[in-house]
Amino acid sequence: MNAPGREAQSRTPEEPIERYEVVVVGAGQAGLAIGRELAAGGRRFVILEAAPEVGAAWRARWDSLVLFTPRRYSGLPGLPFPGDPDGYPNRDEVVAYLERYAATFELPVRLETAVRSLRRADDGGFLVEVDGGSIEADSVVVATGPFQAPFVPSVADGLAAEVFQLHSVGYRRPADVPAGRVLVVGGGNTGFQLAKELSATHDVELAVGTKQTPLPQRFLGRDLFWWLTKTGILAKTVDTRLGRRARDRDTLIGSSPRELRRRHGVPVRPRVVSAEGRTVGLADGSELEVDAVIWATGYRPDHSWIRLPVFGDDGRLRHVRGVTEAPGLFFLGLSWQHTRGSALVGFVGDDVAYVAEKVAAHVDGGTGVPSDPDTIHGAPETVGSREGA
């Protein structure tokens, strides 16, 4: 059984370079899901994961995280999420589920194997450089997800050293945040959820740069995702009018500024525009004295290790549904890769099936390149924190 494990990575120059039909980079939900598809197709492949365990992005989230997608909408292809289908899984349940998924389908996950570079091999395939050696592949699927490089605005540099500050990726629990006034910066789901949790033990304010559309978690006795699925809204693609409007926006689920003020006593402030010492300046000209700042300001992609011409002049990845202009190179699990569900754990299945088909076409002699290059689009530069992802 090729269950996830720590494989020896040291390699002498005399040893032959490993060769696979497909290399998958990343053992999160997207990488594991396409791994199952590749295994079912009899492909020779390996999943490379830099972390010591699968689901590293989930393990890095805060202790009390609960998904906003019910369990019935939180499973990957081939394995339903266990438990009450109408209940909402927490962080540890998601981690346990991903571990079980990898073990159930005997996926060849190689842990603690960071990919340092990806480039073309002399034979037209790919050369994947990892610590201690190289791996050749006919095709590569990058499944590193949307949560890569935490983004903190440069204004943070103006805060005094005694002001406690960290990005939301480093936040675990309220007890880790010192007493005093806490400013949470970021108007997405993460910002609202952290502000709620911290409000029970701290004096909290929330700074919001862009107002998001609030939606209830449940409506007329049904979960929001039941309605989104039944009405077809969740299936709207990035190239539709609705998709183009929504792709660069986050949606508040189960939260709103009004609810935050009334139920949790947290004032909602405008955008942070400056910081000096312990004073934070806001867009309306007001100022706040703070003891701690939590930056719930999202992530930016980090594809600096990819040495291939698949990025536009603006640095954004160019792709159609994860298919790039470099034959054999595919992406999976991107935010709005094709629909709103592309980066959500329970809705990645459609993208997985599509990309797996393109991978097979390439490995078996086709190109897998999209037929209409005019539809190639760039991924958003900054990704908000979406807890259902």
C-alpha positions in Angstrom: 0.0 0.0 0.0 1.4 3.4 -1.0 -0.1 5.2 2.0 1.3 8.7 2.8 4.7 8.4 4.5 8.1 9.9 4.7 10.2 8.6 1.9 14.0 9.0 1.9 14.9 12.0 -0.2 18.7 11.9 -0.4 20.1 10.9 -3.8 23.6 10.6 -5.1 24.6 12.0 -8.5 25.0 8.4 -9.8 21.4 7.4 -9.1 18.9 7.5 -12.0 16.3 10.3 -12.1 12.8 9.1 -11.2 10.3 9.1 -13.9 6.5 9.3 -13.7 3.7 9.9 -16.1 2.3 12.6 -13.7 3.6 14.5 -10.8 1.1 16.3 -8.6 2.4 19.1 -6.4 0.4 19.5 -3.2 -1.4 17.0 -0.9 -4.4 19.1 0.0 -8.0 18.5 -1.1 -7.3 19.1 -4.8 -4.1 17.1 -5.0 -5.7 14.1 -3.2 -8.8 14.2 -5.3 -7.0 14.2 -8.6 -4.7 11.5 -7.2 -7.8 9.2 -6.8 -8.7 9.9 -10.4 -5.2 9.2 -11.7 -5.1 6.0 -9.7 -8.4 4.9 -11.1 -7.0 5.5 -14.6 -3.9 3.3 -13.9 -1.5 6.2 -14.1 2.1 6.1 -12.8 2.1 9.2 -10.5 3.3 10.7 -7.3 1.9 13.4 -5.1 4.7 15.7 -3.6 3.9 17.5 -0.4 6.4 19.9 1.3 4.8 19.5 4.7 5.2 16.5 7.0 1.4 15.7 6.8 -1.4 15.9 4.3 -3.8 18.8 4.5 -1.2 21.3 5.7 -3.2 24.4 4.9 -6.0 23.1 7.1 -3.7 22.3 10.0 -2.5 25.9 9.9 -6.0 27.3 10.6 -7.2 28.5 14.0 -8.4 26.0 16.6 -12.1 26.8 16.5 -12.5 27.0 12.7 -15.8 25.5 11.5 -16.6 25.2 7.8 -19.6 27.1 6.4 -20.3 24.1 4.1 -22.3 21.3 5.7 -20.9 17.8 5.7 -23.1 16.7 2.8 -21.2 19.4 0.7 -17.7 18.8 2.2 -16.7 15.5 0.8 -14.3 14.7 -2.1 -15.2 12.4 -5.0 -15.6 8.8 -3.9 -15.8 9.3 -0.1 -18.7 11.0 1.7 -17.8 13.2 4.6 -18.7 11.3 7.8 -21.2 12.5 10.4 -24.4 14.4 10.4 -24.9 15.6 6.8 -26.6 18.8 7.9 -23.9 19.6 10.5 -20.8 21.7 9.9 -17.3 20.0 10.3 -14.5 21.6 12.3 -10.9 21.9 11.3 -9.8 18.7 13.0 -12.5 16.7 11.2 -11.4 18.0 7.9 -7.8 17.0 8.6 -8.9 13.6 9.7 -11.0 13.2 6.6 -8.1 14.1 4.3 -5.9 11.6 6.0 -8.6 8.9 5.6 -9.0 9.9 2.0 -5.3 9.4 1.2 -5.3 6.0 3.0 -8.6 4.8 1.5 -7.4 5.2 -2.0 -3.8 4.2 -1.2 -2.4 7.4 -2.7 1.3 7.7 -3.3 2.0 10.8 -1.2 5.6 11.7 -0.6 5.8 14.0 2.4 8.5 16.5 3.3 9.3 16.9 -0.4 9.4 20.6 -1.3 9.4 21.4 -5.0 12.2 23.9 -5.6 11.7 24.4 -9.4 9.7 23.2 -12.3 11.0 23.5 -15.8 11.1 21.8 -19.2 13.2 18.7 -19.5 15.4 18.2 -22.6 13.0 15.6 -23.9 10.0 18.0 -23.8 8.6 16.7 -20.6 9.1 18.3 -17.2 11.9 18.3 -14.7 10.8 18.7 -11.1 13.6 19.7 -8.7 13.2 18.7 -5.1 15.5 18.6 -2.1 18.0 15.9 -2.8 17.2 15.1 -6.4 15.1 15.5 -9.5 11.9 13.9 -10.9 10.9 13.7 -14.5 7.3 13.7 -15.6 5.2 13.8 -18.8 2.7 16.0 -17.1 2.5 18.1 -13.9 -0.6 19.2 -11.9 0.0 22.1 -9.5 -2.5 21.6 -6.7 -1.0 23.9 -4.1 -4.3 25.7 -3.6 -5.2 29.4 -3.0 -3.6 29.8 0.4 0.1 30.2 -0.3 1.8 33.4 0.6 0.1 35.4 3.5 -0.4 39.0 2.5 0.2 41.7 5.0 0.0 45.3 3.7 3.2 47.4 4.0 1.4 49.8 6.4 2.1 47.2 9.1 5.7 48.2 9.1 4.8 51.4 10.8 3.5 49.7 14.0 5.7 49.9 17.1 7.6 46.7 18.1 5.5 46.4 21.3 2.3 46.1 19.2 1.4 42.4 18.9 0.6 41.6 15.3 0.3 38.6 13.1 -1.4 37.4 10.0 -4.5 35.3 10.5 -2.6 32.2 9.4 -0.6 32.4 12.6 -3.7 32.9 14.8 -4.8 29.9 16.9 -6.8 31.0 19.9 -7.8 34.1 21.9 -5.4 33.3 24.8 -2.5 33.8 22.5 -3.4 37.5 21.9 -2.4 39.9 24.7 -5.0 41.9 26.6 -6.0 45.3 25.4 -7.6 46.7 22.2 -7.4 44.3 19.3 -7.9 45.6 15.7 -8.8 42.8 13.2 -8.1 44.0 9.7 -10.1 42.4 6.8 -13.7 42.2 5.9 -13.9 38.6 4.7 -15.2 35.6 6.5 -12.0 35.2 8.4 -12.0 38.7 9.7 -15.5 38.5 10.9 -15.1 35.1 12.5 -11.9 36.1 14.3 -13.5 39.4 15.5 -16.4 37.4 17.0 -14.2 34.9 18.8 -11.9 37.5 20.2 -14.8 39.7 21.3 -15.5 37.3 24.2 -12.2 38.1 25.9 -10.9 41.3 24.3 -11.8 44.8 23.3 -12.1 44.3 19.5 -12.7 46.5 16.5 -12.9 45.4 12.9 -11.5 47.4 10.0 -13.1 46.7 6.6 -11.7 48.0 3.3 -14.3 46.6 0.9 -17.8 45.9 1.9 -18.9 42.3 1.1 -22.4 40.9 0.5 -23.7 39.2 3.6 -25.7 36.0 3.2 -27.4 34.0 5.9 -26.0 30.5 6.8 -29.6 29.2 6.6 -32.7 30.5 4.9 -36.3 29.1 5.1 -35.0 26.0 7.0 -32.3 25.2 4.4 -28.6 25.7 4.4 -27.3 28.4 2.0 -25.4 25.8 -0.1 -28.6 23.9 -0.7 -30.1 27.0 -2.2 -26.9 27.8 -4.2 -26.8 24.3 -5.6 -30.5 24.0 -6.4 -30.6 27.4 -8.1 -27.5 26.7 -10.1 -25.7 29.7 -8.8 -22.8 27.7 -7.6 -22.3 26.3 -11.1 -22.0 29.7 -12.7 -18.6 29.9 -14.5 -16.0 32.6 -14.3 -16.8 33.6 -17.9 -20.5 34.4 -17.2 -21.6 37.9 -16.2 -22.3 36.8 -12.6 -18.9 35.0 -12.5 -17.0 38.0 -13.7 -18.7 40.2 -11.0 -18.2 37.7 -8.2 -14.7 36.4 -8.9 -12.8 39.3 -7.2 -15.3 39.6 -4.3 -15.7 37.6 -1.2 -19.1 36.8 0.3 -19.9 36.9 4.0 -21.7 33.7 5.1 -23.5 33.8 8.4 -22.0 37.2 9.3 -22.8 40.9 8.8 -21.6 44.2 10.2 -25.0 44.7 11.9 -24.8 41.3 13.5 -21.2 41.9 14.6 -22.2 45.1 16.3 -25.4 44.0 17.9 -24.5 40.5 19.1 -20.8 40.8 19.7 -20.3 44.6 20.4 -17.7 44.9 17.7 -17.6 48.3 15.9 -16.9 48.1 12.2 -14.4 50.7 11.0 -13.2 51.8 7.5 -10.0 50.8 5.8 -6.6 51.1 7.5 -4.5 53.7 5.6 -1.6 54.3 8.0 0.1 53.1 11.1 2.7 54.8 13.3 3.7 53.6 16.7 0.6 52.4 18.5 -1.7 54.5 16.3 -3.6 53.2 13.3 -5.1 55.7 10.8 -8.4 55.0 9.1 -9.8 56.1 5.8 -12.4 58.4 7.4 -9.6 60.4 9.1 -10.1 58.8 12.6 -7.4 57.1 14.6 -7.2 54.1 16.9 -4.7 53.3 19.6 -4.1 49.5 19.5 -2.4 46.8 21.5 -2.7 44.1 18.9 -3.5 43.8 15.2 -4.6 40.6 13.4 -4.2 40.9 9.6 -7.0 38.9 8.0 -5.9 40.2 4.7 -5.8 37.1 2.5 -3.1 35.5 0.5 -1.2 35.9 -2.7 -0.1 33.1 -5.0 3.5 32.1 -5.0 4.5 30.4 -8.3 8.1 31.8 -8.3 9.4 28.2 -8.5 7.7 27.6 -11.9 10.2 28.3 -14.7 7.7 28.2 -17.6 6.0 30.8 -19.8 2.5 30.6 -18.3 2.2 34.0 -16.7 1.1 37.3 -18.3 2.9 40.6 -18.2 1.1 41.3 -15.0 2.5 38.2 -13.4 -0.8 36.4 -13.2 -1.2 32.8 -14.2 -2.8 32.3 -17.6 -5.1 29.3 -17.9 -8.5 28.0 -18.9 -10.1 25.8 -16.3 -6.6 25.0 -15.0 -5.2 24.2 -18.5 -2.2 26.3 -19.3 -0.5 27.2 -22.6 2.4 25.0 -21.7 1.4 21.5 -22.9 1.2 19.1 -20.0 1.1 21.7 -17.2 -2.2 22.0 -15.3 -3.5 23.7 -12.2 -6.2 22.6 -9.7 -7.8 24.1 -6.7 -7.5 27.7 -7.7 -10.0 30.3 -6.5 -12.5 30.7 -9.3 -10.6 28.3 -11.5 -13.9 27.6 -13.2 -16.7 28.3 -10.7 -17.1 29.6 -7.1 -16.8 26.0 -6.0 -13.3 25.4 -7.5 -11.5 26.1 -4.2 -14.2 24.7 -1.9 -13.4 21.2 -0.5 -16.8 19.7 -1.5 -17.1 21.2 -5.0 -13.7 20.5 -6.5 -14.9 17.3 -8.2 -16.0 18.8 -11.5 -12.6 20.5 -12.0 -10.8 17.3 -11.0 -12.7 15.3 -13.7 -12.0 17.9 -16.3 -8.3 18.3 -15.5 -7.8 14.5 -15.3 -9.3 14.1 -18.7 -6.8 16.7 -20.1 -3.9 15.1 -18.3 -4.8 11.7 -19.9 -5.1 13.3 -23.3 -1.6 14.8 -23.0 0.1 11.7 -21.6 -1.5 9.5 -24.2 -0.3 11.7 -27.0 -2.6 14.7 -27.2 -1.8 18.2 -26.1 -4.5 19.0 -23.5 -4.1 22.6 -24.6 -7.4 24.7 -24.7 -8.7 25.2 -28.2 -9.6 28.8 -27.7 -6.6 30.8 -26.3 -8.7 34.0 -26.3 -10.5 32.6 -23.2 -7.3 32.2 -21.2 -7.6 34.3 -18.0 -5.4 35.3 -15.1 -6.0 34.2 -11.5 -6.8 36.9 -9.0 -3.7 38.4 -7.4 -5.0 38.4 -3.9 -7.2 35.7 -2.4 -9.3 36.3 0.6 -9.6 33.8 3.4 -12.5 31.5 2.6 -13.0 29.0 5.4 -15.0 26.6 3.3 -12.1 26.2 0.9 
